[in-house]
Amino acid sequence: MAENVGPGASSGEETIVNRRFGLLCIGVVAILIVVQILVFGPSIPDGGWSVSVGAVLILLIGKAVGLTWDDVGLSPRSMGRGLQYAAVIVGAIAVIAAVGVALPFTRELFHNDAYRDVGPALYSALILIPLRTVLAEELIFRGVLFGALRRTFTPRTALLTQAGLFGLWHVASSLGLSAHNQALGDTVGTGAWGTAAGVLLAVLVTGFAGIILGWLRIRSGSLLAPIALHWAVNGVGAIAAAIAWHLPS
């Protein structure tokens, strides 16, 4: 086991604690399924905020069950180290994006129809992406879920498990990937097999991203590091896309 209840804990006490955190993990998965239904169900006009609500609920349940702030990566002791990682990560990605947008032969790679205008791009980068995606997903997967898994299993098992669940979390959102991405659709097709290929690709890519984000969580000891990487890739990317549209090709 990765962690004992205490120096004098009996095997019975340890079994109860392990069971408690195991049930917490199952509860997190159940809440995520409900959130997916709310987000992608036709009866909810703007279910995207359900992810944020679900993240807060999961955190409250995790704290009630016995997770500490250190378990979820939000201990004041690790904030300084987390901020150092965050500054380096955001700075590095901002430099890469700036160079990519500045060079004419890579500028088109940043073109995204959703961010043609600066206003919507900034709103997405500073409001929607952080609140509805980054903070919520990191709190759920690298925070509560990883913390509960590490209470029962080794850090490696916890890392791989949360990454696998993070990949599966993107199944519903990737169902139309091959139909809406022309390059992917031309490669795998847009029928049933193309849809399955698009979903599999999305799960593998986001699962691998979950490993990197989880590694940052372990390495830094803070949730701030994976939050910074997750936001920088999406938020800086949105801003870079808006700038790219306003520069000559």
GIPEMO-V679295 format. One record per residue. N is the residue number from 0. RES is the residue in three letters. OMEGA is omega as a letter, one per 40 degrees, with the letter a starting at -180 (none if undefined). Layout:
BEGIN
n = <N,N>
res = <RES,RES>
omega = <OMEGA,OMEGA>
END
This chain:
BEGIN
n = <0,1,2,3,4,5,6,7,8,9,10,11,12,13,14,15,16,17,18,19,20,21,22,23,24,25,26,27,28,29,30,31,32,33,34,35,36,37,38,39,40,41,42,43,44,45,46,47,48,49,50,51,52,53,54,55,56,57,58,59,60,61,62,63,64,65,66,67,68,69,70,71,72,73,74,75,76,77,78,79,80,81,82,83,84,85,86,87,88,89,90,91,92,93,94,95,96,97,98,99,100,101,102,103,104,105,106,107,108,109,110,111,112,113,114,115,116,117,118,119,120,121,122,123,124,125,126,127,128,129,130,131,132,133,134,135,136,137,138,139,140,141,142,143,144,145,146,147,148,149,150,151,152,153,154,155,156,157,158,159,160,161,162,163,164,165,166,167,168,169,170,171,172,173,174,175,176,177,178,179,180,181,182,183,184,185,186,187,188,189,190,191,192,193,194,195,196,197,198,199,200,201,202,203,204,205,206,207,208,209,210,211,212,213,214,215,216,217,218,219,220,221,222,223,224,225,226,227,228,229,230,231,232,233,234,235,236,237,238,239,240,241,242,243,244,245,246,247,248>
res = <MET,ALA,GLU,ASN,VAL,GLY,PRO,GLY,ALA,SER,SER,GLY,GLU,GLU,THR,ILE,VAL,ASN,ARG,ARG,PHE,GLY,LEU,LEU,CYS,ILE,GLY,VAL,VAL,ALA,ILE,LEU,ILE,VAL,VAL,GLN,ILE,LEU,VAL,PHE,GLY,PRO,SER,ILE,PRO,ASP,GLY,GLY,TRP,SER,VAL,SER,VAL,GLY,ALA,VAL,LEU,ILE,LEU,LEU,ILE,GLY,LYS,ALA,VAL,GLY,LEU,THR,TRP,ASP,ASP,VAL,GLY,LEU,SER,PRO,ARG,SER,MET,GLY,ARG,GLY,LEU,GLN,TYR,ALA,ALA,VAL,ILE,VAL,GLY,ALA,ILE,ALA,VAL,ILE,ALA,ALA,VAL,GLY,VAL,ALA,LEU,PRO,PHE,THR,ARG,GLU,LEU,PHE,HIS,ASN,ASP,ALA,TYR,ARG,ASP,VAL,GLY,PRO,ALA,LEU,TYR,SER,ALA,LEU,ILE,LEU,ILE,PRO,LEU,ARG,THR,VAL,LEU,ALA,GLU,GLU,LEU,ILE,PHE,ARG,GLY,VAL,LEU,PHE,GLY,ALA,LEU,ARG,ARG,THR,PHE,THR,PRO,ARG,THR,ALA,LEU,LEU,THR,GLN,ALA,GLY,LEU,PHE,GLY,LEU,TRP,HIS,VAL,ALA,SER,SER,LEU,GLY,LEU,SER,ALA,HIS,ASN,GLN,ALA,LEU,GLY,ASP,THR,VAL,GLY,THR,GLY,ALA,TRP,GLY,THR,ALA,ALA,GLY,VAL,LEU,LEU,ALA,VAL,LEU,VAL,THR,GLY,PHE,ALA,GLY,ILE,ILE,LEU,GLY,TRP,LEU,ARG,ILE,ARG,SER,GLY,SER,LEU,LEU,ALA,PRO,ILE,ALA,LEU,HIS,TRP,ALA,VAL,ASN,GLY,VAL,GLY,ALA,ILE,ALA,ALA,ALA,ILE,ALA,TRP,HIS,LEU,PRO,SER>
omega = <a,a,i,i,a,a,a,a,i,i,i,i,i,i,i,a,i,i,a,a,i,i,i,i,i,i,i,i,i,i,i,i,i,i,i,i,i,a,a,i,a,a,a,a,a,a,a,i,i,i,i,i,i,i,i,i,i,i,a,i,i,i,i,a,i,i,i,i,i,i,a,i,a,i,i,a,a,a,a,i,i,i,i,i,a,a,a,a,a,i,a,a,i,i,i,a,a,i,i,i,a,a,a,a,i,a,a,i,a,a,i,a,a,a,i,a,a,a,i,i,i,i,i,a,a,a,a,a,i,a,a,a,a,a,a,a,i,i,a,a,a,i,a,a,i,a,i,i,a,i,a,a,i,i,a,i,i,a,a,a,i,i,i,i,i,i,i,i,a,a,a,a,a,a,i,a,a,a,a,i,a,a,i,i,i,a,a,a,a,i,a,i,i,i,i,i,i,i,a,i,a,i,a,a,a,i,i,i,i,i,i,i,i,i,i,i,i,a,a,a,a,i,a,a,i,i,a,a,a,a,a,a,a,a,i,i,i,i,i,i,i,i,a,a,a,i,i,a,none>
END
